[in-house]
Amino acid sequence: MRISSDDNGIIFSIPLASAAGVILYEKNDGILNRSLVLGMTMRDVLLSHIITQAVLMVPVITVVLVSFLDLVKIHNSGPLEWVVLLCVLQGFCGLCLGEIGTL
């Protein structure tokens, strides 16, 4: 069994949903408007969200890779470093889409 694009969809969709959920929660509660009134720029808000979500993305990638590669015994025909890099980049793309899509 090989890793398919459906398996990596988890790594894309979890950061996307969490980033979009956090931004929408802040918009609905008025926290985003209060932060902007206090002098924060939108760049500061986006940078803080991206850093926080990127840190939270590491355990998600770890759980997905361990579960797919060790528990389910999915075959990996390349170096593990490339798989990890691909998952990090794919998660970062989902994170950025969630951040930009909700603004």
N, C-alpha and C positions, 0 to 999 in steps of 0.2 A: 504494500500500500504506500503510495507517495503523498506528499503534502500537496494539496490542491489549493486553488484560490479561495475555495469556500472555507477552508480551515483558517486561513489568514484573515478572513472577513471579521472574525471575532476581535482580532487585534486592531482592526480599523474602526469597527463600530462602537466598541466600548469607550475609547477616548472621545470619539465624536459625540456620543450621547451624553457623556459626563460633562464635557466642555460646554455643550449647548445647554444642558440643564442648569449648570452653575450660572451662566450668563443670564438665562431667562429668569432664574430665581432672583438674581440681584436686580434685574430690571423690574420685576413685579413687586418686590419689596421696597424699591426705591433706594437701595443701597448704592447702586451705580450713580444715580443722580446726586446723592449726598456726597459721594466721593469726588465727583466732578465739580461740585460747588465748592468743596474744600480746597480745590487747587490741583487735584491730580489730573493729569492729562490722560487721554484715551490710550496713548502709547504706554503709560505706566500701568494702566489697568490690564491691557493685553499682555504685557510682558510678565506681570505677576501671575496672571492666569496660565500662561504658557509654561512658566517655570514650575508652578505648583502641579499642573496636570502632567507634565513630563516626569516629575518625581513619582507621581501616583501611577504612571504608566509602567514603571519598571516591575512592580509585583505582578501586574496583569500579564506582561510578556513572559515573566518567569513561570507563572502558573500554566499558561497556555503551552509554552514549549516543553515544560516537564510533563504535562499531561499527554501531549501528543507524541512526543518522542520516546518517553520512558514507559508510561502506563499503557498507551494504546499501541506502542511499538510500530509507529509509522516510519517507513524507511526514509533516510536522508542520504542522498547520493552526492553531497558536496560537503565542503568544510562547514563546521558548525558556526564559525565566525560570520560567514556570509548569511546564514539563516538568521542569526541574531541581529545583524545589521539590517537585513531586509525587514524584519519585524519591527525594529525601532523606527526605521524610516516610514513604514506603513502606519504605525501608530501615530507618529508625528504628523503625517498627512491628515489622518482622521481628526486629530486634535486641532490642527489649523483650520480645517473645514468647519468643525463645530464652533470654533471661536469666530471666524469671519462670517459664517452663515447666519449667525444670530444677531449680528450687529447691523 
